Amino acid sequence: MALLFFIVNKLAYQVLIIEKHNEGQDRLLDYVIELRNELKNYQILPYALADNPTLLAFMQDPNEQTVKQQMQRQLEDLTHVSKTQDWFILSAKGEEMLSSEQSLNFELEDYFNLADLSDTLKEYQGEYLLISGYSPTAFQSAHLALAPVYSQTGKLSGAIAVKINVSDLIERWNLLDDLVVMTDQNDLVFVANKLNRVITSDWLNNPKAIQFLDHTSAKTYRLNDQHYLLQDVLLDDLKWQIHYLSSLNNIQKTAHNIAWVSLGLFALIFVFWLYRRERSLKIASKLENQHLIANSVLQQRVLIENTHVGLLLLTNQGHISFVNPMGKRYFGEPHPLISHNLMTFLPERAENQTARRFLNALSSGDIHNNEDLLEQEVILQKHNGDTFPALLSVSPLQWDHSLGYLVTLLNISKRKKAELSLLEANARLEDRVLERTQALQVAQKELLRTEKLAAIGQMSTAIAHELNQPLTGIRTLTYTAELLLKRQDSEQALKVVSDLESLVVRMQKLTSELKVFAYRRPEQLTPTSINQCFQNALHHLGDETHGLTHQLHSHGNDLVLAEPSRLEQIFSNLISNSIQACAEANITPAIDISLSSDDRYIEMQFKDNGPGIEKDKLAHIFEPFFTTKPIGKGLGLGMAISANLAKDMNGKLQASYNDATELVFRLRLLKA
């Protein structure tokens, strides 16, 4: 609203000031016409006396009293006849020689500079001249019409001056509200209506240039805290300027009033538009609501008539008041339903007990408004006595200050048949599943038996191979010892007995490894030191670790939940494998063990300087009886036993290559 007020005020102000400017142009033209008509009467007056013999005689001898008195009387007569203010005879130097003395307290020197007046007479000699003067002490202007006076020799002797009376013109201009200022050729103010005492010599130094919307240029002037529109016109022949100052205060007020009126009109139009819009919206909303209601009624009718659910309306006494087509189809088309109680179609059967109790309570008025019956399976009876299963729901409805009930019926005959078929199929499926389960159990037992036999066969073959060699040696050495004893070579016999003992120890070690598979899982794991178990494993290996260098990097806690003997067995198997692999490659064995941990586990990384294993065989390293050693050097049970031991302690043993292509065993156990 403020922006609209500003725009309207600005436009109104521009329109009014342009109109004011045009009026000023017309007013200036009127002023020029009035001024010229006023001065036209004084144009020939001085020449009426210019060739007067008495004047010429006076100009030759100004001190001759007789001539001076005659000239004085003539000037007084001319003043009265011409209705002018005063007549003057001026010398060539601009000095006053004689006057009609009709203007009291008027001194020519107060209004005109004699030197400037003399120069003007010489410059414009022989021409009609109109000059103006201004007295700053009297705050008045004076206007003289001059005609030159020449001697008999043709030399300029002086001039006849008539003081022009422009008071009538000023009085007419004073009747106007606007201001008029007139300046002569020297920019001297000689007419200024209403401003005689406030106009200064530099009053036109600071006008402000403005431009209108029609690209017209103008000037404004500020005087006594009042704003004026300044317009000028130059009189070329007189070198006078008329300055017209139009007051802008009323324009500003008028622009404000127009803006307020426009704002009020806009507000009225806007309010009227809002009223019309609101009324149109209400009418449109009403029409739309009527249309929606009509569509809703139509949709409800179509929905009710085409739904595949039976719909019935009951009175508060349980009597049927409406049935949709599907409901009629359920009960049979010719069967009358309207005004019948729904209880009529519910035979006394166990399935209908709940529904019958509800309808009985409904008929007796014992049902509260918010009670309903939802999805009750019932048996309904048709007009011909046939029955069919259905889902019955009864919900209260409130309309027109009366209470009714909506009944929905869904024939579930097909669903019941499907349920029976499904039960039969489930029974058949359960029988088949039982048969298949029994068959699978038999097959599983047979498979386990086969796998056990295969494992036993594989194990037996390996054990037989491993035991046959020392048994063969024992048999040979026994025969040799018997021969040596017969020869009574006891020294050699003792050597043979020592070899027999080493073969027996070898067989004992083999059987001890086999017994590990029969170990039970530990019943309770205890905090166990990794470093201590590693040192114990080195000690149990005895001379086998001769020449071995090892490092164990432990940072703080190295306690894990384990069984010490099992953890020592894992270390023994890893160390023995490293020593044997390095011995086959003629490398001095070196073992490096580092520990790392997280919130739950401690992980041990075990690596050596051995040759490692081919990457395609790495996946089988923990399989029982897998070995890369020559026949007779081992059963291939060490890594399988170690993996099982780690698993028994809720841990895990893995093998992989690191970034430096070194084979690393990682044992991960729970932190203690």
C-alpha positions in Angstrom: 0.0 0.0 0.0 2.9 2.4 0.8 4.4 1.7 -2.6 1.1 2.3 -4.3 0.7 5.6 -2.4 4.2 6.6 -3.4 3.7 5.8 -7.1 0.3 7.5 -7.4 1.6 10.6 -5.5 4.6 10.7 -7.8 2.6 10.4 -11.0 0.0 12.9 -9.7 2.7 15.4 -8.8 4.3 15.1 -12.2 0.9 15.5 -14.0 0.1 18.6 -11.9 3.5 20.2 -12.2 3.4 19.7 -16.0 0.0 21.3 -16.1 1.3 24.1 -13.9 4.2 24.5 -16.3 1.9 24.8 -19.2 -0.3 27.3 -17.3 2.9 29.3 -16.5 3.8 29.5 -20.2 0.3 30.9 -20.9 0.5 33.3 -18.0 3.9 34.6 -19.1 2.5 35.3 -22.5 -0.4 37.2 -20.9 2.1 39.2 -18.8 4.2 40.1 -21.9 1.0 41.3 -23.7 -0.1 43.4 -20.7 3.3 44.9 -20.2 3.7 45.9 -23.9 0.2 47.4 -23.9 1.1 49.4 -20.8 4.4 50.7 -22.2 2.9 51.4 -25.7 1.1 54.5 -24.3 4.4 56.0 -23.0 6.5 55.3 -26.2 5.8 58.7 -28.0 5.3 61.0 -25.0 9.0 62.2 -24.7 9.1 63.0 -28.4 6.2 65.4 -28.0 8.6 67.8 -26.2 11.9 66.9 -27.8 11.6 69.7 -30.5 9.9 72.3 -28.3 11.6 75.7 -28.7 11.4 76.5 -25.0 13.2 73.2 -24.2 15.9 74.0 -26.7 16.3 77.4 -25.2 16.5 76.0 -21.7 19.1 73.5 -22.9 21.2 76.3 -24.2 20.9 78.4 -21.0 19.6 76.4 -18.0 20.1 79.4 -15.7 17.6 81.7 -17.5 14.8 82.0 -14.9 12.1 83.0 -17.4 12.7 80.1 -19.7 13.1 77.8 -16.7 9.7 78.8 -15.3 8.0 78.4 -18.6 9.6 75.0 -19.0 8.5 74.1 -15.4 4.9 75.0 -16.2 4.9 73.0 -19.4 6.3 69.9 -17.6 3.6 70.2 -14.9 0.9 70.6 -17.6 2.2 67.5 -19.5 2.2 65.5 -16.3 -1.5 66.2 -15.6 -2.5 65.8 -19.2 -0.7 62.5 -19.8 -1.4 61.1 -16.4 2.2 60.3 -15.9 4.0 60.4 -12.6 6.7 62.9 -13.5 8.7 64.6 -16.3 12.5 65.2 -16.2 15.0 67.1 -18.3 18.4 65.4 -18.1 21.8 66.7 -19.2 24.0 64.7 -21.5 25.8 63.6 -18.3 22.6 62.2 -16.9 22.1 64.9 -14.3 18.6 66.2 -13.5 18.2 69.7 -14.8 14.5 70.2 -14.3 11.5 68.2 -13.2 7.8 68.6 -12.9 8.2 67.8 -9.1 5.1 65.7 -9.0 6.7 62.8 -7.2 7.4 63.7 -3.6 10.6 62.4 -2.0 11.8 61.1 -5.3 15.4 61.6 -6.1 16.7 60.5 -9.4 20.1 59.7 -7.9 18.5 57.1 -5.5 17.3 55.0 -8.4 19.9 55.6 -11.1 23.7 55.8 -11.3 24.5 59.1 -13.1 27.6 57.6 -14.8 25.6 54.6 -16.1 22.8 56.9 -17.1 25.2 59.1 -19.1 26.8 56.1 -20.8 23.4 54.8 -21.7 22.3 58.1 -23.3 25.5 58.2 -25.4 25.2 54.6 -26.4 21.5 54.8 -27.4 21.4 58.5 -28.6 18.7 59.2 -31.1 16.6 56.2 -30.0 13.6 55.6 -27.8 14.9 54.1 -24.6 13.1 52.6 -21.7 15.2 52.1 -18.5 14.5 51.0 -15.0 16.0 51.7 -11.7 15.6 50.4 -8.1 16.1 52.0 -4.8 17.4 49.5 -2.2 16.5 51.9 0.6 12.9 52.7 -0.5 12.4 49.1 -1.9 10.8 50.7 -5.0 11.6 50.7 -8.7 11.4 53.6 -11.2 10.9 53.4 -15.0 11.8 56.1 -17.4 11.0 56.5 -21.0 13.7 58.6 -22.7 13.9 60.7 -25.8 17.2 62.4 -26.9 17.4 66.2 -27.2 19.9 67.6 -29.8 21.3 71.1 -30.2 21.0 73.1 -33.4 24.4 71.7 -34.3 23.2 68.2 -34.0 25.1 67.5 -30.8 23.4 65.5 -28.0 22.4 68.0 -25.4 20.4 65.8 -23.0 17.2 63.9 -22.9 13.5 64.1 -22.0 12.5 61.5 -19.4 9.0 60.5 -18.5 8.5 58.5 -15.3 6.2 55.6 -16.2 3.4 54.7 -13.9 3.2 50.8 -13.7 1.3 50.7 -10.4 -1.9 49.6 -12.1 0.0 46.7 -13.7 1.5 45.8 -10.3 -1.9 46.0 -8.6 -3.4 43.6 -11.2 -0.5 41.2 -10.7 -0.8 41.4 -6.9 -4.3 40.0 -7.2 -2.8 36.7 -8.3 -1.4 34.0 -5.9 1.8 33.5 -7.9 4.9 35.7 -7.9 6.2 37.9 -10.7 9.6 39.4 -10.9 10.9 41.7 -13.6 14.6 42.5 -14.2 16.2 44.9 -16.6 19.2 44.5 -18.9 21.5 44.6 -15.9 19.5 41.9 -14.0 18.2 44.6 -11.7 14.8 43.9 -10.2 12.4 46.7 -10.7 9.0 44.9 -10.4 8.5 42.2 -7.7 4.9 41.8 -6.6 4.6 40.7 -2.9 8.4 40.4 -2.8 9.7 43.9 -2.6 11.4 43.4 0.7 12.8 39.9 0.3 14.3 39.9 -3.2 18.0 40.3 -3.2 20.4 40.9 -6.0 21.6 37.3 -6.2 18.2 35.7 -5.9 18.6 33.7 -9.1 21.9 32.2 -8.3 20.7 28.8 -6.9 17.7 27.5 -8.9 17.3 23.7 -9.1 16.9 22.0 -12.5 14.2 19.4 -12.8 12.9 17.2 -15.7 9.3 16.1 -16.1 8.0 12.7 -17.3 7.5 14.2 -20.8 11.2 15.1 -20.8 10.4 18.8 -20.4 13.1 20.7 -18.5 12.4 23.4 -15.9 13.7 25.0 -12.7 12.5 25.2 -9.2 13.3 27.9 -6.7 13.1 28.0 -2.9 12.1 31.2 -1.2 11.1 31.7 2.4 10.7 27.9 2.9 8.3 27.9 -0.1 8.9 26.0 -3.3 8.2 27.6 -6.7 8.3 26.6 -10.3 10.5 29.2 -12.0 9.7 30.2 -15.7 11.4 33.1 -17.6 10.7 35.1 -20.7 13.1 37.6 -22.3 11.8 40.8 -24.0 14.5 41.2 -26.7 13.9 44.9 -27.6 13.8 46.0 -23.9 16.3 43.5 -22.6 13.9 42.9 -19.7 13.0 39.5 -18.3 9.8 38.4 -16.7 10.3 35.7 -14.0 7.1 33.8 -13.1 7.2 31.8 -9.9 4.3 29.3 -9.5 3.8 28.0 -6.0 4.2 24.3 -5.7 2.8 23.9 -2.2 -0.8 23.4 -3.4 0.4 21.0 -6.0 2.1 18.8 -3.4 -1.0 18.9 -1.2 -3.2 18.1 -4.2 -0.9 15.2 -5.2 -1.2 13.9 -1.6 -4.9 14.2 -1.8 -5.1 12.5 -5.2 -2.8 9.7 -3.8 -5.0 9.3 -0.7 -8.2 9.3 -2.9 -6.6 6.8 -5.3 -5.5 4.7 -2.4 -9.0 4.8 -1.0 -10.5 4.0 -4.4 -8.0 1.2 -4.8 -8.9 -0.1 -1.4 -12.6 0.0 -2.3 -12.0 -1.7 -5.6 -9.7 -4.3 -3.8 -12.4 -4.9 -1.2 -15.0 -5.1 -3.8 -12.8 -7.5 -5.8 -12.2 -9.6 -2.6 -16.0 -9.6 -2.0 -16.6 -10.7 -5.6 -13.9 -13.2 -5.5 -15.0 -14.6 -2.1 -18.6 -14.7 -3.4 -17.4 -16.4 -6.6 -15.4 -18.9 -4.6 -18.3 -19.6 -2.3 -20.6 -20.1 -5.4 -17.9 -22.3 -7.1 -17.4 -24.2 -3.8 -21.1 -24.7 -3.4 -21.4 -25.9 -7.0 -18.4 -28.1 -6.6 -19.7 -29.5 -3.3 -23.1 -30.2 -5.0 -21.2 -31.8 -7.9 -19.1 -33.9 -5.5 -22.2 -34.9 -3.5 -23.9 -35.9 -6.7 -20.9 -37.8 -7.8 -20.5 -39.3 -4.4 -24.1 -40.5 -4.4 -23.7 -41.9 -7.8 -20.4 -43.6 -6.9 -22.0 -45.0 -3.7 -25.0 -46.3 -5.7 -22.7 -47.9 -8.3 -20.5 -49.2 -5.5 -23.4 -50.7 -3.6 -25.0 -52.2 -6.7 -21.8 -53.6 -8.1 -20.0 -54.7 -5.0 -19.4 -58.4 -4.6 -20.4 -58.2 -0.9 -24.0 -58.4 0.3 -25.1 -55.2 2.0 -28.2 -55.0 4.2 -29.6 -52.1 6.2 -31.3 -52.9 9.5 -33.6 -50.8 11.6 -32.9 -50.5 15.3 -35.2 -53.5 15.8 -33.2 -55.7 13.4 -35.6 -55.6 10.5 -34.2 -55.4 6.9 -34.9 -52.1 5.2 -32.5 -52.4 2.2 -30.7 -55.1 0.3 -28.2 -54.6 -2.6 -28.3 -56.9 -5.6 -25.5 -59.2 -4.3 -27.5 -59.7 -1.1 -30.5 -60.7 -3.1 -28.4 -63.1 -5.1 -27.1 -64.7 -1.9 -30.6 -65.4 -0.7 -32.3 -66.0 -4.0 -33.9 -63.4 -6.2 -37.6 -64.2 -5.6 -37.1 -64.5 -1.9 -38.7 -61.5 0.0 -36.3 -59.9 2.4 -37.6 -56.4 3.1 -39.3 -56.0 6.6 -38.1 -59.4 7.6 -36.0 -59.9 10.7 -32.5 -61.1 10.0 -33.0 -63.8 12.7 -35.3 -65.5 10.2 -32.3 -66.4 8.0 -30.1 -67.7 10.8 -31.0 -71.3 11.7 -30.3 -72.5 15.2 -26.9 -74.0 14.8 -23.7 -73.9 16.9 -22.0 -71.6 14.4 -24.9 -69.0 14.7 -25.1 -68.7 18.5 -23.0 -65.5 18.8 -24.8 -63.8 15.9 -28.3 -64.8 17.2 -27.5 -63.5 20.7 -26.4 -60.2 19.2 -29.6 -59.9 17.0 -31.7 -60.8 20.0 -30.1 -58.1 22.1 -30.6 -55.7 19.2 -34.3 -56.4 19.0 -34.7 -56.0 22.8 -32.8 -52.7 22.8 -29.9 -54.0 25.0 -27.3 -53.0 22.4 -25.4 -49.8 22.9 -24.8 -47.4 20.0 -21.1 -48.2 19.6 -21.4 -52.0 19.8 -20.9 -54.0 16.6 -20.3 -57.6 15.4 -17.3 -58.1 13.2 -16.5 -61.0 10.8 -18.5 -63.7 12.5 -18.7 -67.0 10.6 -22.4 -68.0 10.3 -24.6 -70.4 8.3 -27.4 -68.6 6.4 -30.5 -70.2 4.9 -31.8 -69.5 1.4 -35.5 -69.3 0.4 -35.4 -72.9 -0.8 -33.9 -74.2 2.5 -30.3 -74.5 1.2 -27.6 -73.1 3.5 -24.3 -71.5 2.8 -21.4 -70.3 5.0 -20.8 -66.6 5.2 -18.9 -63.9 7.1 -21.4 -61.6 8.9 -20.5 -58.1 10.2 -23.0 -55.7 11.8 -22.0 -52.0 12.4 -24.1 -49.1 13.8 -25.0 -46.2 11.5 -26.3 -42.8 12.6 -28.3 -40.6 10.2 -31.2 -38.2 10.4 -31.2 -38.5 14.2 -32.1 -42.1 13.9 -30.0 -45.3 14.4 -29.6 -48.1 12.0 -27.2 -50.9 11.3 -25.2 -51.9 8.2 -24.8 -55.6 7.6 -22.2 -57.0 5.3 -22.3 -60.5 4.1 -19.6 -62.4 2.3 -20.3 -65.9 0.9 -17.3 -68.1 1.9 -18.4 -71.3 0.4 -15.5 -71.4 -2.0 -13.1 -70.5 0.8 -14.5 -73.3 3.0 -14.0 -75.7 0.1 -10.5 -74.4 -0.4 -9.8 -74.8 3.3 -11.0 -78.4 3.3 -8.9 -79.0 0.2 -5.9 -77.3 1.8 -6.3 -79.4 5.0 -6.4 -82.6 2.9 -3.3 -81.4 1.0 -1.5 -80.6 4.2 -2.3 -84.0 5.6 -1.0 -85.7 2.4 2.0 -83.4 2.5 2.8 -84.2 6.1 2.6 -87.9 5.3 5.0 -87.5 2.4 7.3 -85.3 4.4 7.4 -87.9 7.1 8.2 -90.6 4.6 10.9 -88.5 3.0 12.3 -87.6 6.4 12.6 -91.2 7.4 14.2 -92.0 4.0 16.6 -89.1 4.5 17.5 -90.3 8.0 18.2 -93.8 6.6 20.3 -92.3 3.8 22.1 -90.0 6.3 23.0 -93.0 8.5 24.2 -94.9 5.5 26.2 -91.9 4.3 27.8 -91.5 7.8 28.6 -95.1 7.9 30.1 -94.9 4.4 32.1 -91.8 5.3 33.3 -93.5 8.5 34.3 -96.6 6.7 36.1 -94.4 4.1 37.9 -92.5 6.8 38.7 -95.7 8.6 40.0 -97.2 5.4 42.1 -94.1 4.6 43.4 -94.0 8.1 44.0 -97.7 8.1 46.0 -97.5 4.9 48.1 -94.7 6.2 48.6 -96.3 9.6 49.4 -99.7 8.0 51.9 -98.0 5.8 53.5 -96.1 8.7 53.5 -99.2 10.9 54.7 -101.7 8.3 58.0 -100.0 7.8 59.1 -100.1 11.5 57.5 -103.6 11.9 59.5 -104.8 9.0 62.7 -103.3 10.5 61.8 -104.8 13.9 61.4 -108.3 12.3 64.7 -107.9 10.5 66.5 -106.5 13.6 65.0 -109.3 15.8 66.4 -111.9 13.4 69.8 -110.2 13.4 69.8 -110.0 17.2 69.0 -113.7 17.4 72.0 -114.5 15.1 74.3 -112.2 17.1 73.3 -113.8 20.4 73.9 -117.2 19.0 77.3 -116.0 18.0 77.7 -114.5 21.4 78.4 -111.1 19.9 76.8 -109.1 22.7 78.2 -105.7 21.6 76.6 -105.9 18.2 73.4 -107.3 19.7 73.1 -104.3 22.0 73.4 -102.0 19.0 70.6 -103.9 17.3 68.5 -103.7 20.5 69.1 -99.9 20.5 67.8 -99.7 16.9 64.8 -101.8 17.9 64.1 -99.4 20.7 64.1 -96.3 18.3 61.6 -98.1 16.0 59.3 -98.8 19.0 59.5 -95.1 20.0 58.6 -94.1 16.5 55.5 -96.4 16.6 54.6 -95.1 20.1 54.8 -91.4 18.8 52.5 -92.4 15.9 49.9 -93.9 18.2 50.0 -90.9 20.5 49.1 -88.6 17.6 46.1 -90.8 16.8 44.9 -90.6 20.3 44.4 -86.8 20.0 41.3 -87.3 17.8 39.7 -89.0 20.7 40.3 -86.1 23.1 37.1 -84.6 24.6 36.5 -80.8 24.4 37.9 -79.0 27.5 35.2 -78.5 30.0 36.6 -75.1 31.2 39.1 -72.7 29.6 41.5 -70.8 31.9 43.6 -67.7 31.5 46.8 -69.0 29.8 50.0 -67.2 28.9 51.0 -67.5 25.2 54.6 -66.8 26.0 54.7 -69.5 28.7 53.1 -72.1 26.5 55.6 -71.2 23.7 58.5 -71.7 26.1 57.1 -75.0 27.4 56.7 -76.3 23.8 60.4 -75.4 23.1 61.4 -77.3 26.2 59.4 -80.4 25.3 60.9 -80.5 21.9 64.4 -80.8 23.5 67.3 -81.3 21.1 65.1 -80.9 18.1 65.2 -77.1 18.6 69.0 -77.0 18.5 70.2 -74.1 16.4 66.7 -72.5 16.3 66.4 -68.7 16.8 63.1 -67.2 17.8 61.4 -63.9 18.8 58.1 -63.3 20.4 56.8 -59.7 20.3 54.3 -59.2 23.1 52.8 -55.8 23.9 51.3 -56.0 27.4 48.7 -58.6 28.0 49.3 -62.1 26.4 46.6 -64.0 28.4 44.0 -66.0 26.5 41.2 -68.4 27.4 42.7 -71.8 26.6 43.9 -75.1 27.9 47.7 -75.0 28.4 48.4 -78.5 27.1 46.4 -78.0 23.9 48.0 -74.6 23.3 51.5 -76.2 23.9 50.6 -78.9 21.4 49.7 -76.3 18.7 53.0 -74.5 19.3 54.9 -77.9 19.2 53.3 -78.8 15.8 54.1 -75.4 14.3 57.7 -75.3 15.6 58.3 -79.0 14.4 57.0 -78.2 10.9 59.2 -75.1 10.7 62.3 -77.0 11.8 61.7 -79.9 9.5 60.9 -77.6 6.5 64.1 -75.6 7.1 66.2 -78.8 7.5 65.0 -80.1 4.1 66.0 -76.8 2.5 69.3 -76.6 4.5 68.3 -73.4 6.2 69.0 -72.4 9.8 65.5 -72.1 11.2 64.3 -68.8 12.6 60.8 -68.2 14.0 59.1 -64.8 14.5 55.9 -64.5 16.6 53.9 -61.2 17.0 50.7 -60.5 19.0 47.9 -58.1 18.3 44.5 -57.7 20.0 41.1 -56.1 19.7 38.2 -55.9 22.2 37.6 -59.7 22.3 40.5 -61.5 20.7 44.2 -61.9 20.7 45.7 -62.9 17.4 49.2 -64.6 17.2 51.0 -64.4 13.8 53.5 -67.2 13.4 56.0 -67.1 10.5 59.4 -68.7 9.8 62.2 -68.4 7.1 61.3 -71.7 5.6 60.4 -72.4 1.9 56.7 -72.3 2.6 54.1 -74.3 0.5 52.7 -74.0 -3.0 49.6 -71.8 -3.1 47.4 -74.4 -4.7 48.1 -76.8 -1.8 47.5 -74.1 0.9 43.7 -74.8 0.9 44.4 -78.5 2.0 46.9 -77.8 4.7 44.5 -78.5 7.5 43.0 -81.7 6.0 43.8 -84.9 7.9 46.5 -87.1 6.3 47.5 -84.3 3.9 51.3 -84.0 3.9 54.1 -82.7 1.6 56.7 -84.8 3.3 58.1 -88.0 1.7 56.5 -91.3 2.6 57.5 -92.5 6.1 58.2 -88.9 7.3 54.7 -88.3 8.8 51.0 -89.0 8.7 49.9 -85.5 7.8 47.9 -85.1 11.1 49.9 -82.3 12.8 48.1 -79.3 11.2 44.7 -81.0 11.3 45.2 -81.7 15.0 46.3 -78.1 15.6 43.2 -76.7 13.8 40.9 -79.0 15.9 42.6 -78.0 19.1 42.1 -74.3 18.3 38.5 -74.9 17.4 38.0 -76.8 20.7 39.2 -73.6 22.5 36.7 -71.4 20.7 39.5 -70.1 18.4 40.6 -70.4 14.8 43.9 -71.4 13.1 44.4 -70.1 9.5 47.3 -70.0 7.0 47.9 -67.4 4.3 50.6 -65.4 2.6 51.3 -61.8 3.6 52.3 -58.9 1.4 56.0 -60.1 1.5 54.9 -63.5 0.2 55.7 -65.1 3.5 53.6 -68.0 4.8 51.9 -66.8 8.0 49.9 -68.9 10.5 47.3 -66.9 12.4 46.0 -68.3 15.7 43.0 -66.3 17.1 41.8 -67.0 20.7 39.5 -65.2 23.1 41.1 -62.6 25.3 41.2 -63.6 29.0 
